[in-house]
C-alpha cells in the first residue's frame, strides 16, 4: 500500500529535512541563505511549512550543503518505496 502525502505533509517533511541537513552539516541558516540567495525570512517561512519550497530552491540548498538532491525526496515518493508497496 502506498502512503499518500498531501501538500501540507510534503511541506512539513521538506522543512524538517532542510533543518536536519543544516543541523547535521553544521551549517548556519544565515550562511545557507547567503549561498542560495534565498532571503533568510523566506527560508525560515518555508522551513516552518508556511509556504512551499520550489524545486529551484531545493536544488540551491542541496548544492550549498553538498547534499544529493535526491535526499529531498520523501521516502514515500522514491521508486524503491513505490515498488515495495510504500514501505
N, CA, C and O atoms as a printed pandas DataFrame, in Angstrom:
     atom_number atom_name residue_name chain_id  residue_number  x_coord  y_coord  z_coord
0              1         N          UNK        A               1    0.843   -1.190    0.000
1              2        CA          UNK        A               1    0.000    0.000    0.000
2              3         C          UNK        A               1    0.883    1.245    0.000
3              4         O          UNK        A               1    1.791    1.364    0.822
4              5         N          UNK        A               2    0.624    2.155   -0.902
5              6        CA          UNK        A               2    1.370    3.398   -0.995
6              7         C          UNK        A               2    0.746    4.408   -0.046
7              8         O          UNK        A               2   -0.461    4.647   -0.076
8              9         N          UNK        A               3    1.587    4.996    0.796
9             10        CA          UNK        A               3    1.116    6.017    1.725
10            11         C          UNK        A               3    1.122    7.353    1.002
11            12         O          UNK        A               3    2.150    7.777    0.472
12            13         N          UNK        A               4   -0.014    8.006    0.982
13            14        CA          UNK        A               4   -0.128    9.293    0.300
14            15         C          UNK        A               4    0.196   10.434    1.249
15            16         O          UNK        A               4   -0.072   10.365    2.449
16            17         N          UNK        A               5    0.769   11.466    0.697
17            18        CA          UNK        A               5    1.052   12.677    1.461
18            19         C          UNK        A               5    0.325   13.816    0.759
19            20         O          UNK        A               5    0.352   13.922   -0.467
20            21         N          UNK        A               6   -0.320   14.662    1.543
21            22        CA          UNK        A               6   -0.918   15.850    0.931
22            23         C          UNK        A               6    0.144   16.951    0.872
23            24         O          UNK        A               6    1.249   16.786    1.390
24            25         N          UNK        A               7   -0.197   18.059    0.245
25            26        CA          UNK        A               7    0.783   19.144    0.072
26            27         C          UNK        A               7    1.351   19.630    1.392
27            28         O          UNK        A               7    2.553   19.877    1.493
28            29         N          UNK        A               8    0.514   19.769    2.398
29            30        CA          UNK        A               8    0.993   20.241    3.701
30            31         C          UNK        A               8    1.972   19.243    4.309
31            32         O          UNK        A               8    2.979   19.640    4.896
32            33         N          UNK        A               9    1.686   17.951    4.173
33            34        CA          UNK        A               9    2.601   16.927    4.680
34            35         C          UNK        A               9    3.966   17.030    4.001
35            36         O          UNK        A               9    5.005   16.914    4.652
36            37         N          UNK        A              10    3.952   17.248    2.697
37            38        CA          UNK        A              10    5.208   17.377    1.957
38            39         C          UNK        A              10    5.959   18.625    2.414
39            40         O          UNK        A              10    7.175   18.579    2.600
40            41         N          UNK        A              11    5.255   19.728    2.595
41            42        CA          UNK        A              11    5.896   20.969    3.047
42            43         C          UNK        A              11    6.533   20.789    4.420
43            44         O          UNK        A              11    7.657   21.235    4.653
44            45         N          UNK        A              12    5.812   20.136    5.325
45            46        CA          UNK        A              12    6.342   19.889    6.674
46            47         C          UNK        A              12    7.559   18.979    6.598
47            48         O          UNK        A              12    8.576   19.243    7.239
48            49         N          UNK        A              13    7.456   17.902    5.810
49            50        CA          UNK        A              13    8.572   16.965    5.670
50            51         C          UNK        A              13    9.803   17.675    5.115
51            52         O          UNK        A              13   10.908   17.497    5.628
52            53         N          UNK        A              14    9.616   18.482    4.065
53            54        CA          UNK        A              14   10.741   19.201    3.462
54            55         C          UNK        A              14   11.375   20.177    4.447
55            56         O          UNK        A              14   12.599   20.271    4.534
56            57         N          UNK        A              15   10.544   20.898    5.182
57            58        CA          UNK        A              15   11.071   21.835    6.172
58            59         C          UNK        A              15   11.927   21.133    7.208
59            60         O          UNK        A              15   12.999   21.617    7.572
60            61         N          UNK        A              16   11.449   19.987    7.684
61            62        CA          UNK        A              16   12.216   19.211    8.670
62            63         C          UNK        A              16   13.499   18.659    8.052
63            64         O          UNK        A              16   14.542   18.612    8.704
64            65         N          UNK        A              17   13.413   18.243    6.795
65            66        CA          UNK        A              17   14.594   17.703    6.116
66            67         C          UNK        A              17   15.645   18.792    5.930
67            68         O          UNK        A              17   16.832   18.554    6.155
68            69         N          UNK        A              18   15.222   19.970    5.524
69            70        CA          UNK        A              18   16.163   21.087    5.378
70            71         C          UNK        A              18   16.797   21.404    6.734
71            72         O          UNK        A              18   18.010   21.598    6.816
72            73         N          UNK        A              19   15.998   21.458    7.786
73            74        CA          UNK        A              19   16.538   21.704    9.133
74            75         C          UNK        A              19   17.566   20.638    9.511
75            76         O          UNK        A              19   18.638   20.955   10.026
76            77         N          UNK        A              20   17.229   19.374    9.252
77            78        CA          UNK        A              20   18.118   18.263    9.598
78            79         C          UNK        A              20   19.445   18.374    8.858
79            80         O          UNK        A              20   20.509   18.196    9.451
80            81         N          UNK        A              21   19.381   18.666    7.570
81            82        CA          UNK        A              21   20.605   18.771    6.765
82            83         C          UNK        A              21   21.454   19.947    7.222
83            84         O          UNK        A              21   22.679   19.840    7.289
84            85         N          UNK        A              22   20.817   21.066    7.537
85            86        CA          UNK        A              22   21.555   22.232    8.039
86            87         C          UNK        A              22   22.213   21.892    9.374
87            88         O          UNK        A              22   23.395   22.171    9.577
88            89         N          UNK        A              23   21.449   21.293   10.276
89            90        CA          UNK        A              23   21.975   20.965   11.608
90            91         C          UNK        A              23   23.062   19.898   11.528
91            92         O          UNK        A              23   24.143   20.069   12.090
92            93         N          UNK        A              24   22.778   18.794   10.828
93            94        CA          UNK        A              24   23.749   17.694   10.741
94            95         C          UNK        A              24   25.038   18.119   10.047
95            96         O          UNK        A              24   26.112   17.607   10.361
96            97         N          UNK        A              25   24.935   19.045    9.112
97            98        CA          UNK        A              25   26.116   19.513    8.391
98            99         C          UNK        A              25   26.875   20.607    9.116
99           100         O          UNK        A              25   27.945   21.023    8.672
100          101         N          UNK        A              26   26.326   21.080   10.238
101          102        CA          UNK        A              26   26.988   22.136   10.992
102          103         C          UNK        A              26   26.922   23.494   10.307
103          104         O          UNK        A              26   27.760   24.364   10.544
104          105         N          UNK        A              27   25.924   23.664    9.460
105          106        CA          UNK        A              27   25.763   24.930    8.743
106          107         C          UNK        A              27   24.970   25.924    9.574
107          108         O          UNK        A              27   24.219   25.537   10.470
108          109         N          UNK        A              28   25.137   27.180    9.280
109          110        CA          UNK        A              28   24.324   28.257    9.851
110          111         C          UNK        A              28   23.252   28.609    8.827
111          112         O          UNK        A              28   23.529   28.656    7.628
112          113         N          UNK        A              29   22.035   28.856    9.291
113          114        CA          UNK        A              29   20.943   29.208    8.404
114          115         C          UNK        A              29   21.295   30.456    7.596
115          116         O          UNK        A              29   21.000   30.538    6.403
116          117         N          UNK        A              30   21.922   31.415    8.252
117          118        CA          UNK        A              30   22.302   32.648    7.563
118          119         C          UNK        A              30   23.259   32.357    6.408
119          120         O          UNK        A              30   23.140   32.954    5.338
120          121         N          UNK        A              31   24.196   31.453    6.616
121          122        CA          UNK        A              31   25.157   31.111    5.562
122          123         C          UNK        A              31   24.457   30.425    4.391
123          124         O          UNK        A              31   24.784   30.685    3.233
124          125         N          UNK        A              32   23.506   29.562    4.685
125          126        CA          UNK        A              32   22.755   28.890    3.624
126          127         C          UNK        A              32   21.923   29.914    2.853
127          128         O          UNK        A              32   21.844   29.858    1.626
128          129         N          UNK        A              33   21.314   30.835    3.564
129          130        CA          UNK        A              33   20.524   31.892    2.912
130          131         C          UNK        A              33   21.422   32.705    1.966
131          132         O          UNK        A              33   21.035   33.012    0.839
132          133         N          UNK        A              34   22.604   33.040    2.436
133          134        CA          UNK        A              34   23.520   33.818    1.606
134          135         C          UNK        A              34   23.998   33.026    0.386
135          136         O          UNK        A              34   24.048   33.561   -0.722
136          137         N          UNK        A              35   24.348   31.752    0.590
137          138        CA          UNK        A              35   24.835   30.925   -0.524
138          139         C          UNK        A              35   23.762   30.675   -1.578
139          140         O          UNK        A              35   24.063   30.576   -2.767
140          141         N          UNK        A              36   22.517   30.573   -1.141
141          142        CA          UNK        A              36   21.437   30.238   -2.065
142          143         C          UNK        A              36   20.755   31.462   -2.663
143          144         O          UNK        A              36   20.090   31.368   -3.694
144          145         N          UNK        A              37   20.923   32.603   -2.016
145          146        CA          UNK        A              37   20.216   33.806   -2.464
146          147         C          UNK        A              37   18.767   33.841   -2.007
147          148         O          UNK        A              37   17.993   34.689   -2.451
148          149         N          UNK        A              38   18.398   32.923   -1.122
149          150        CA          UNK        A              38   17.041   32.902   -0.561
150          151         C          UNK        A              38   17.057   33.788    0.683
151          152         O          UNK        A              38   17.833   33.534    1.603
152          153         N          UNK        A              39   16.220   34.819    0.729
153          154        CA          UNK        A              39   16.198   35.668    1.926
154          155         C          UNK        A              39   15.970   34.827    3.187
155          156         O          UNK        A              39   15.178   33.885    3.179
156          157         N          UNK        A              40   16.666   35.176    4.258
157          158        CA          UNK        A              40   16.581   34.393    5.486
158          159         C          UNK        A              40   15.141   34.297    6.005
159          160         O          UNK        A              40   14.748   33.267    6.552
160          161         N          UNK        A              41   14.360   35.358    5.837
161          162        CA          UNK        A              41   12.961   35.324    6.292
162          163         C          UNK        A              41   12.140   34.345    5.442
163          164         O          UNK        A              41   11.264   33.655    5.963
164          165         N          UNK        A              42   12.419   34.289    4.161
165          166        CA          UNK        A              42   11.733   33.344    3.274
166          167         C          UNK        A              42   12.135   31.920    3.621
167          168         O          UNK        A              42   11.290   31.027    3.680
168          169         N          UNK        A              43   13.419   31.710    3.850
169          170        CA          UNK        A              43   13.904   30.391    4.224
170          171         C          UNK        A              43   13.258   29.934    5.530
171          172         O          UNK        A              43   12.864   28.775    5.658
172          173         N          UNK        A              44   13.150   30.837    6.492
173          174        CA          UNK        A              44   12.516   30.492    7.766
174          175         C          UNK        A              44   11.053   30.131    7.575
175          176         O          UNK        A              44   10.567   29.166    8.164
176          177         N          UNK        A              45   10.358   30.893    6.765
177          178        CA          UNK        A              45    8.943   30.631    6.499
178          179         C          UNK        A              45    8.740   29.267    5.835
179          180         O          UNK        A              45    7.816   28.531    6.181
180          181         N          UNK        A              46    9.589   28.949    4.903
181          182        CA          UNK        A              46    9.460   27.680    4.195
182          183         C          UNK        A              46    9.875   26.512    5.078
183          184         O          UNK        A              46    9.291   25.433    4.980
184          185         N          UNK        A              47   10.861   26.703    5.931
185          186        CA          UNK        A              47   11.268   25.645    6.859
186          187         C          UNK        A              47   10.158   25.333    7.856
187          188         O          UNK        A              47   10.069   24.212    8.357
188          189         N          UNK        A              48    9.328   26.303    8.140
189          190        CA          UNK        A              48    8.183   26.097    9.054
190          191         C          UNK        A              48    6.929   25.661    8.297
191          192         O          UNK        A              48    5.860   25.521    8.889
192          193         N          UNK        A              49    7.063   25.447    6.994
193          194        CA          UNK        A              49    5.966   24.990    6.121
194          195         C          UNK        A              49    4.840   26.003    6.006
195          196         O          UNK        A              49    3.687   25.632    5.785
196          197         N          UNK        A              50    5.173   27.292    6.154
197          198        CA          UNK        A              50    4.165   28.339    5.934
198          199         C          UNK        A              50    3.960   28.586    4.450
199          200         O          UNK        A              50    2.924   29.106    4.036
200          201         N          UNK        A              51    4.965   28.204    3.641
201          202        CA          UNK        A              51    4.851   28.305    2.188
202          203         C          UNK        A              51    5.687   27.182    1.573
203          204         O          UNK        A              51    6.428   26.501    2.282
204          205         N          UNK        A              52    5.571   26.989    0.272
205          206        CA          UNK        A              52    6.211   25.876   -0.424
206          207         C          UNK        A              52    7.633   26.224   -0.866
207          208         O          UNK        A              52    7.922   27.363   -1.234
208          209         N          UNK        A              53    8.513   25.221   -0.822
209          210        CA          UNK        A              53    9.805   25.337   -1.481
210          211         C          UNK        A              53    9.589   25.092   -2.968
211          212         O          UNK        A              53    8.750   24.278   -3.354
212          213         N          UNK        A              54   10.341   25.791   -3.792
213          214        CA          UNK        A              54   10.347   25.476   -5.219
214          215         C          UNK        A              54   11.457   24.458   -5.470
215          216         O          UNK        A              54   12.350   24.278   -4.642
216          217         N          UNK        A              55   11.388   23.800   -6.620
217          218        CA          UNK        A              55   12.456   22.867   -6.981
218          219         C          UNK        A              55   13.790   23.607   -7.045
219          220         O          UNK        A              55   14.813   23.094   -6.592
220          221         N          UNK        A              56   13.776   24.790   -7.598
221          222        CA          UNK        A              56   14.994   25.589   -7.718
222          223         C          UNK        A              56   15.601   25.878   -6.336
223          224         O          UNK        A              56   16.816   25.795   -6.161
224          225         N          UNK        A              57   14.765   26.211   -5.376
225          226        CA          UNK        A              57   15.260   26.486   -4.017
226          227         C          UNK        A              57   15.859   25.234   -3.383
227          228         O          UNK        A              57   16.913   25.296   -2.750
228          229         N          UNK        A              58   15.188   24.106   -3.555
229          230        CA          UNK        A              58   15.713   22.849   -3.003
230          231         C          UNK        A              58   17.047   22.513   -3.659
231          232         O          UNK        A              58   17.982   22.078   -2.986
232          233         N          UNK        A              59   17.134   22.713   -4.964
233          234        CA          UNK        A              59   18.382   22.448   -5.674
234          235         C          UNK        A              59   19.510   23.351   -5.148
235          236         O          UNK        A              59   20.635   22.892   -4.952
236          237         N          UNK        A              60   19.205   24.618   -4.924
237          238        CA          UNK        A              60   20.204   25.550   -4.392
238          239         C          UNK        A              60   20.654   25.130   -2.996
239          240         O          UNK        A              60   21.840   25.202   -2.677
240          241         N          UNK        A              61   19.713   24.692   -2.168
241          242        CA          UNK        A              61   20.056   24.229   -0.813
242          243         C          UNK        A              61   20.914   22.968   -0.896
243          244         O          UNK        A              61   21.884   22.823   -0.152
244          245         N          UNK        A              62   20.558   22.066   -1.796
245          246        CA          UNK        A              62   21.346   20.844   -1.979
246          247         C          UNK        A              62   22.784   21.187   -2.355
247          248         O          UNK        A              62   23.726   20.623   -1.797
248          249         N          UNK        A              63   22.950   22.097   -3.285
249          250        CA          UNK        A              63   24.300   22.498   -3.710
250          251         C          UNK        A              63   25.052   23.184   -2.576
251          252         O          UNK        A              63   26.235   22.919   -2.365
252          253         N          UNK        A              64   24.373   24.062   -1.847
253          254        CA          UNK        A              64   25.026   24.812   -0.768
254          255         C          UNK        A              64   25.468   23.907    0.378
255          256         O          UNK        A              64   26.423   24.216    1.091
256          257         N          UNK        A              65   24.768   22.789    0.548
257          258        CA          UNK        A              65   25.071   21.865    1.646
258          259         C          UNK        A              65   25.795   20.604    1.175
259          260         O          UNK        A              65   26.042   19.690    1.963
260          261         N          UNK        A              66   26.133   20.562   -0.122
261          262        CA          UNK        A              66   26.786   19.373   -0.693
262          263         C          UNK        A              66   25.977   18.104   -0.422
263          264         O          UNK        A              66   26.521   17.064   -0.051
264          265         N          UNK        A              67   24.677   18.220   -0.617
265          266        CA          UNK        A              67   23.751   17.115   -0.380
266          267         C          UNK        A              67   23.150   16.685   -1.716
267          268         O          UNK        A              67   22.753   17.537   -2.510
268          269         N          UNK        A              68   23.077   15.395   -1.975
269          270        CA          UNK        A              68   22.424   14.965   -3.217
270          271         C          UNK        A              68   20.967   15.440   -3.244
271          272         O          UNK        A              68   20.258   15.285   -2.249
272          273         N          UNK        A              69   20.514   16.003   -4.341
273          274        CA          UNK        A              69   19.124   16.465   -4.409
274          275         C          UNK        A              69   18.110   15.368   -4.092
275          276         O          UNK        A              69   17.010   15.658   -3.622
276          277         N          UNK        A              70   18.470   14.128   -4.342
277          278        CA          UNK        A              70   17.549   13.020   -4.051
278          279         C          UNK        A              70   17.235   12.891   -2.563
279          280         O          UNK        A              70   16.234   12.275   -2.198
280          281         N          UNK        A              71   18.067   13.458   -1.704
281          282        CA          UNK        A              71   17.801   13.429   -0.258
282          283         C          UNK        A              71   16.559   14.233    0.105
283          284         O          UNK        A              71   16.004   14.068    1.191
284          285         N          UNK        A              72   16.125   15.099   -0.800
285          286        CA          UNK        A              72   14.967   15.951   -0.544
286          287         C          UNK        A              72   13.671   15.353   -1.084
287          288         O          UNK        A              72   12.644   16.030   -1.142
288          289         N          UNK        A              73   13.723   14.090   -1.475
289          290        CA          UNK        A              73   12.517   13.402   -1.940
290          291         C          UNK        A              73   11.983   12.579   -0.776
291          292         O          UNK        A              73   12.704   11.737   -0.240
292          293         N          UNK        A              74   10.741   12.802   -0.377
293          294        CA          UNK        A              74   10.178   11.999    0.717
294          295         C          UNK        A              74   10.266   10.513    0.381
295          296         O          UNK        A              74   10.082   10.129   -0.774
296          297         N          UNK        A              75   10.545    9.675    1.377
297          298        CA          UNK        A              75   10.726    8.242    1.121
298          299         C          UNK        A              75    9.531    7.604    0.411
299          300         O          UNK        A              75    9.697    6.657   -0.357
300          301         N          UNK        A              76    8.342    8.115    0.665
301          302        CA          UNK        A              76    7.148    7.556    0.033
302          303         C          UNK        A              76    7.156    7.758   -1.472
303          304         O          UNK        A              76    6.440    7.057   -2.188
304          305         N          UNK        A              77    7.952    8.703   -1.970
305          306        CA          UNK        A              77    7.963    9.024   -3.385
306          307         C          UNK        A              77    9.120    8.370   -4.134
307          308         O          UNK        A              77    9.183    8.444   -5.361
308          309         N          UNK        A              78   10.021    7.741   -3.417
309          310        CA          UNK        A              78   11.161    7.122   -4.080
310          311         C          UNK        A              78   10.723    5.838   -4.755
311          312         O          UNK        A              78    9.868    5.121   -4.235
312          313         N          UNK        A              79   11.294    5.545   -5.896
313          314        CA          UNK        A              79   10.852    4.405   -6.707
314          315         C          UNK        A              79   10.924    3.078   -5.951
315          316         O          UNK        A              79   10.079    2.206   -6.157
316          317         N          UNK        A              80   11.919    2.914   -5.082
317          318        CA          UNK        A              80   12.003    1.670   -4.334
318          319         C          UNK        A              80   10.790    1.495   -3.419
319          320         O          UNK        A              80   10.246    0.398   -3.299
320          321         N          UNK        A              81   10.374    2.589   -2.776
321          322        CA          UNK        A              81    9.231    2.523   -1.874
322          323         C          UNK        A              81    7.958    2.223   -2.656
323          324         O          UNK        A              81    7.107    1.466   -2.188
324          325         N          UNK        A              82    7.822    2.801   -3.826
325          326        CA          UNK        A              82    6.653    2.538   -4.653
326          327         C          UNK        A              82    6.638    1.088   -5.121
327          328         O          UNK        A              82    5.588    0.447   -5.153
328          329         N          UNK        A              83    7.815    0.577   -5.485
329          330        CA          UNK        A              83    7.901   -0.801   -5.956
330          331         C          UNK        A              83    7.608   -1.793   -4.838
331          332         O          UNK        A              83    7.103   -2.888   -5.087
332          333         N          UNK        A              84    7.929   -1.403   -3.595
333          334        CA          UNK        A              84    7.715   -2.291   -2.462
334          335         C          UNK        A              84    6.376   -2.039   -1.776
335          336         O          UNK        A              84    6.121   -2.586   -0.703
336          337         N          UNK        A              85    5.549   -1.247   -2.360
337          338        CA          UNK        A              85    4.237   -1.015   -1.770
338          339         C          UNK        A              85    4.209    0.086   -0.735
339          340         O          UNK        A              85    3.341    0.071    0.138
340          341         N          UNK        A              86    5.133    1.056   -0.794
341          342        CA          UNK        A              86    5.107    2.209    0.100
342          343         C          UNK        A              86    5.796    2.008    1.423
343          344         O          UNK        A              86    5.631    2.826    2.328
344          345         N          UNK        A              87    6.563    0.948    1.567
345          346        CA          UNK        A              87    7.237    0.717    2.841
346          347         C          UNK        A              87    8.662    1.136    2.783
347          348         O          UNK        A              87    9.383    1.012    3.773
